Amino acid sequence: MDSSRKNEGGRAFNRGIERDRCPHAPGSVPFKEWVEGWKHQKAEFEKRLEQERDALQMAKAS
């Protein structure tokens, strides 16, 4: 696996680039690596967002 393409996909997510804008040919190994990085970064973002929502709910309850 080429971690640079996975990192590239993660950075693309952070910049707001949609998954379907992957610059690699669909079905190719680079495409799969890029999308894996994009999905991973999205999952991390959603996890942090959920943690922040939970913290806000707790702050409101106290």
Secondary structure as GFF3:
##gff-version 3
##sequence-region A 1 62
A	DSSP	alpha_helix	3	14	.	.	.	ID=ss1
A	DSSP	three_ten_helix	19	21	.	.	.	ID=ss2
A	DSSP	alpha_helix	29	61	.	.	.	ID=ss3
###
